[in-house]
Amino acid sequence: MQAHNRGSIREFVRVFVSILLVSLLSPGPDWQAQAKAGPVSRPPVHAALAGAFPAVSVPIQLTASTVPSQGEAGVNLVYVTGSGFPSGTIPPTNVTVSFAATCGDAPLANATATGVQTLLGTTRRVQVQIPSGLTPNTYAVSLNGTTSSGTIFSSVNCSSVQVIPLAALTLTPNSGNPGSTVAVTISRSNPGFVQGSTVASFGAGTSVGGAADGALGPVTVVSPTSATAQVTINGNATGGARTTLVATGSEQLLSSFTITSTANPPVLQTVNPNTGQQGQANLNVNLSGQFTVHTLGAGDEHGQLRRGDHGSLADGEHGDHGHGGGEHRCGGGDRSAQRVGDHRRGGHNSD
């Protein structure tokens, strides 16, 4: 009985396969008309069978979080690392990185990878910039893509990344006077300054680190959250607030710096020595001032303290130039006097 049943099953299978082949290969009822029209084009059987089965995606296992684990939207790059990537070349443009509220949800934003690096074996690291449209929050990160030969892959879990607000800036001091040079400390609320990359502008009428007026100039980065800018304010700069721009790569942070309406008045701080004997010759007298510039004009026999930066001057014979040994000294900021000339009757010697 069992042998009979097996024989019936075999016969049924044989008949079913025969009918299937006839259905696939038969030219149809209008074969005579098709024969007159020309050869019939039919897709290969394997192509028809391939369409019935979707391509299998290679599963990728991602690490728990991106590196770094946080960043600013539209500014920072992060790395998504995973294992199980297929062999072959993976162009960055073939990889899509998705950002969702929770793993498995519909993406809130997608971004194309900017780099793919093989670390070891099937482990690769995908670089991507956090999309600019994301608000500060924690997001689930997934990815999918294809190799250059068409092999499909997709992550089976998610990494996490925290999107943080743009950094807030603090300037100390946040104001300066025309004709002065101010060392301004720039502080930010989160890390991001990079030596050689971070630059700043304090607006029209100012120069940063020797750059052109109002242009971005170099700063000295003390730490990822602190930098120092040497800001020179033009003596003719009009008073008022200026927009301060601090840029690091694609990141642009804004603050405000105020130029006072007028310069500080010159101040004579010390006279040393402050005594002398009547008729004494060649007595060097050091005059130290603040917000001053020592200027000797044509035909001017007496040193003058003019409005400007910090300075000091030393004069021979109580400031009488051209009749005896007089030394001129001037400085910037609160610096000590610096010798800039020795005037003698009939000629000038500079050292």
C-alpha positions in Angstrom: 0.0 0.0 0.0 2.8 2.4 0.9 4.7 1.6 -2.3 1.5 2.3 -4.2 1.2 5.7 -2.5 4.8 6.6 -3.2 4.3 5.7 -6.8 1.2 7.9 -7.0 3.1 10.8 -5.5 5.9 10.5 -7.9 3.5 10.4 -10.8 1.7 13.5 -9.5 5.0 15.4 -9.2 6.0 14.3 -12.7 2.7 15.5 -14.2 2.8 18.8 -12.3 6.4 19.6 -13.4 5.5 18.8 -17.0 2.5 21.1 -16.9 4.6 23.9 -15.4 7.3 23.6 -18.0 4.7 23.6 -20.8 3.2 26.7 -19.3 6.5 28.5 -19.1 7.8 27.5 -22.5 4.6 27.4 -24.6 4.4 30.3 -27.1 0.6 30.7 -26.4 -2.5 30.4 -28.6 -1.3 33.1 -31.0 2.0 31.4 -31.8 1.4 31.3 -35.5 0.9 35.1 -35.6 3.9 35.6 -33.4 6.0 33.2 -35.6 5.2 35.3 -38.7 6.0 38.5 -36.8 9.4 37.2 -35.7 11.1 35.5 -32.7 9.4 35.8 -29.3 11.5 37.4 -26.6 11.0 35.9 -23.1 12.8 36.6 -19.9 15.0 33.8 -18.6 13.4 31.5 -16.1 16.1 32.4 -13.5 15.2 36.1 -13.8 11.6 35.4 -13.2 12.4 33.3 -10.2 14.9 36.0 -8.9 12.1 38.6 -8.9 10.0 36.4 -6.6 12.7 36.4 -3.8 14.0 39.8 -2.4 17.7 40.3 -2.1 19.1 39.4 1.3 20.6 42.3 3.3 23.8 41.7 5.2 23.2 42.5 8.9 25.5 45.1 10.6 25.9 45.3 14.4 26.6 48.9 15.6 28.3 50.0 18.7 26.3 51.6 21.5 27.1 55.2 20.7 28.8 57.4 18.1 32.3 58.9 18.6 32.2 61.5 19.8 28.9 60.8 21.6 27.6 64.4 21.2 27.8 67.3 18.8 26.2 70.3 17.3 23.7 69.9 14.4 25.0 71.1 11.1 28.5 71.5 12.6 30.1 68.4 14.0 31.1 65.1 12.4 30.6 61.8 14.3 31.7 58.2 13.6 29.3 55.3 13.5 31.2 52.0 14.0 29.8 48.5 13.2 30.9 45.0 12.5 29.7 42.5 9.9 30.2 44.7 6.8 30.5 42.8 3.5 33.8 42.6 1.7 34.5 45.0 -1.1 34.6 48.7 -1.6 31.9 50.8 0.0 31.8 54.3 -1.4 30.6 56.9 1.2 27.9 58.1 -1.3 26.4 54.6 -1.1 25.8 54.8 2.6 22.7 56.5 4.2 22.8 57.3 7.9 19.4 57.8 9.6 18.5 59.7 12.8 15.3 58.7 14.6 13.7 59.5 18.0 14.0 55.8 19.0 15.5 52.8 17.3 13.1 51.4 14.7 11.1 54.6 14.3 10.8 56.5 11.0 13.9 58.7 10.5 13.6 62.3 11.4 16.6 63.1 9.2 18.9 61.3 6.8 22.5 62.1 5.8 24.9 60.7 3.3 28.2 59.4 4.8 31.3 61.5 4.2 33.7 58.7 4.8 34.0 54.9 5.3 37.1 53.4 6.9 38.0 49.7 7.4 39.3 49.2 11.0 39.8 45.4 11.3 38.3 42.6 9.4 34.6 43.3 8.8 34.6 46.3 11.2 34.2 49.6 9.6 33.7 53.2 10.7 31.3 55.5 8.9 31.8 59.3 9.2 28.7 61.6 8.9 27.8 65.2 9.8 24.9 65.6 12.2 22.0 67.0 10.0 21.4 70.7 10.6 17.6 70.3 11.1 17.9 68.3 14.4 17.0 70.0 17.6 19.0 69.3 20.8 18.0 65.8 22.0 19.3 62.2 22.0 18.8 60.3 18.7 19.0 56.7 17.5 21.4 56.3 14.6 21.1 53.5 12.0 22.6 53.0 8.5 22.1 51.1 5.3 23.8 51.0 1.9 25.5 48.9 -0.8 29.0 47.9 -1.8 30.3 49.0 -5.2 29.3 45.6 -6.5 25.8 45.9 -5.2 25.8 43.9 -2.0 23.2 45.3 0.3 23.8 45.8 4.0 21.8 47.4 6.9 22.2 47.8 10.7 20.1 45.5 12.9 20.4 47.9 16.0 21.2 51.5 16.6 23.9 53.8 18.0 23.0 56.9 20.0 24.1 60.5 19.6 23.3 63.5 21.7 22.7 66.8 19.7 23.7 69.8 21.9 22.9 73.5 21.4 25.4 75.8 19.7 28.0 77.0 22.1 27.5 80.3 24.0 30.4 82.8 23.9 31.7 85.1 26.7 34.2 87.9 26.0 36.4 89.3 28.8 36.7 92.2 28.5 33.9 92.9 26.2 34.8 96.6 25.4 37.8 98.6 24.5 39.0 102.2 23.6 40.0 103.6 20.3 43.8 103.5 19.8 44.3 100.6 22.2 45.2 96.9 21.9 43.1 94.6 24.1 43.8 91.0 25.0 40.3 89.5 24.9 39.6 86.1 26.5 37.0 84.1 24.5 35.2 81.4 26.5 32.7 78.9 25.1 30.2 76.7 26.9 31.3 73.5 25.3 34.6 72.2 23.7 35.3 73.2 20.1 38.3 75.6 19.7 41.2 74.2 17.7 44.6 75.9 17.4 45.3 77.0 13.8 41.6 76.6 12.8 39.8 78.9 15.2 39.7 82.5 13.9 37.8 85.7 15.0 36.6 89.1 13.8 35.6 91.9 16.1 34.0 94.1 13.4 34.9 97.3 11.5 37.6 99.4 13.0 39.4 96.5 14.7 42.2 94.1 13.7 42.7 90.6 15.2 46.1 89.1 15.3 47.4 91.5 12.6 44.7 90.7 10.1 43.1 93.3 7.9 40.5 95.7 9.4 37.3 93.7 10.2 38.7 90.5 8.7 39.0 87.1 10.5 42.3 86.8 12.2 44.2 84.2 14.2 43.7 83.6 17.9 45.7 81.7 20.5 43.8 78.6 21.7 44.5 77.9 25.3 42.1 75.0 25.6 39.1 73.6 23.7 36.9 76.0 25.6 39.2 79.1 25.8 41.1 81.3 23.4 42.8 84.7 23.5 42.5 87.3 20.8 44.8 90.4 20.5 42.3 93.0 19.3 43.8 96.3 18.0 41.2 99.1 17.9 41.8 101.9 15.3 42.3 105.3 16.8 39.6 106.7 14.5 37.1 103.9 15.1 33.6 105.2 15.9 32.1 104.1 19.2 29.4 101.5 19.4 28.7 97.8 19.5 30.4 95.4 17.1 29.3 91.9 16.1 32.1 89.4 17.1 32.3 86.3 14.9 34.4 83.3 16.1 34.7 80.5 13.5 36.1 77.0 13.8 35.6 75.1 10.5 31.9 75.3 9.6 30.9 76.5 13.1 30.2 80.2 13.5 29.5 81.7 16.9 28.4 85.3 17.5 28.8 87.7 20.4 29.1 91.5 20.9 32.1 93.8 21.6 31.7 97.5 22.3 34.1 100.3 21.3 33.8 103.2 23.6 32.9 106.6 22.1 36.1 108.3 23.1 39.6 107.3 24.1 40.7 107.5 27.7 42.5 110.8 28.5 46.2 110.6 28.8 47.5 110.3 32.4 51.0 111.1 33.6 51.6 108.4 36.3 55.2 108.8 37.5 58.2 111.1 37.2 61.5 109.5 38.2 63.5 111.1 39.6 61.2 113.8 40.7 64.0 116.1 42.0 67.2 117.6 40.6 69.9 120.2 41.3 69.8 123.6 39.7 72.2 123.7 36.7 72.6 119.9 36.7 73.2 118.6 33.1 72.4 115.3 31.4 69.8 114.2 34.0 67.6 111.4 32.6 64.0 111.8 33.8 61.6 109.0 33.2 58.0 110.0 32.6 55.5 107.1 32.7 52.0 107.6 31.4 48.9 105.7 30.5 46.9 106.1 27.2 49.8 108.3 25.9 52.1 108.5 22.9 55.3 110.5 23.0 55.5 112.6 19.8 58.4 115.0 18.9 57.4 117.2 16.0 59.6 119.3 13.7 61.0 122.3 15.6 59.5 120.9 18.8 62.2 121.1 21.5 60.1 119.6 24.3 58.6 116.2 24.6 54.8 116.0 24.6 52.5 113.3 26.0 49.8 112.9 23.4 46.5 110.9 23.7 47.0 107.3 22.6 48.1 104.0 24.0 50.0 103.4 27.3 53.5 104.8 27.2 56.4 106.4 28.9 59.2 108.8 27.9 62.6 109.7 29.3 64.2 113.1 28.5 67.6 114.4 29.0 68.2 117.8 30.7 64.6 117.9 31.9 63.2 117.4 28.4 65.4 119.9 26.5 66.1 118.3 23.1 69.0 119.3 20.8 71.1 120.9 23.6 72.6 118.0 25.5 72.1 114.3 25.8 68.4 113.5 25.6 67.0 109.9 25.4 63.4 109.3 24.2 61.6 106.2 25.4 58.1 105.2 24.6 56.1 102.0 25.2 52.8 100.4 24.5 50.3 99.1 27.1 51.8 99.1 30.6 55.3 98.1 29.4 58.4 99.7 30.8 60.2 102.4 28.9 62.2 101.3 25.8 65.1 103.3 24.5 64.3 104.5 20.9 66.8 107.2 20.3 69.7 109.4 21.5 69.6 113.0 20.2 72.8 115.0 20.1 73.8 118.4 18.8 74.4 118.2 15.1 73.2 114.7 14.5 71.0 111.8 15.6 72.1 108.3 16.7 69.4 105.6 16.9 69.9 102.2 18.5 
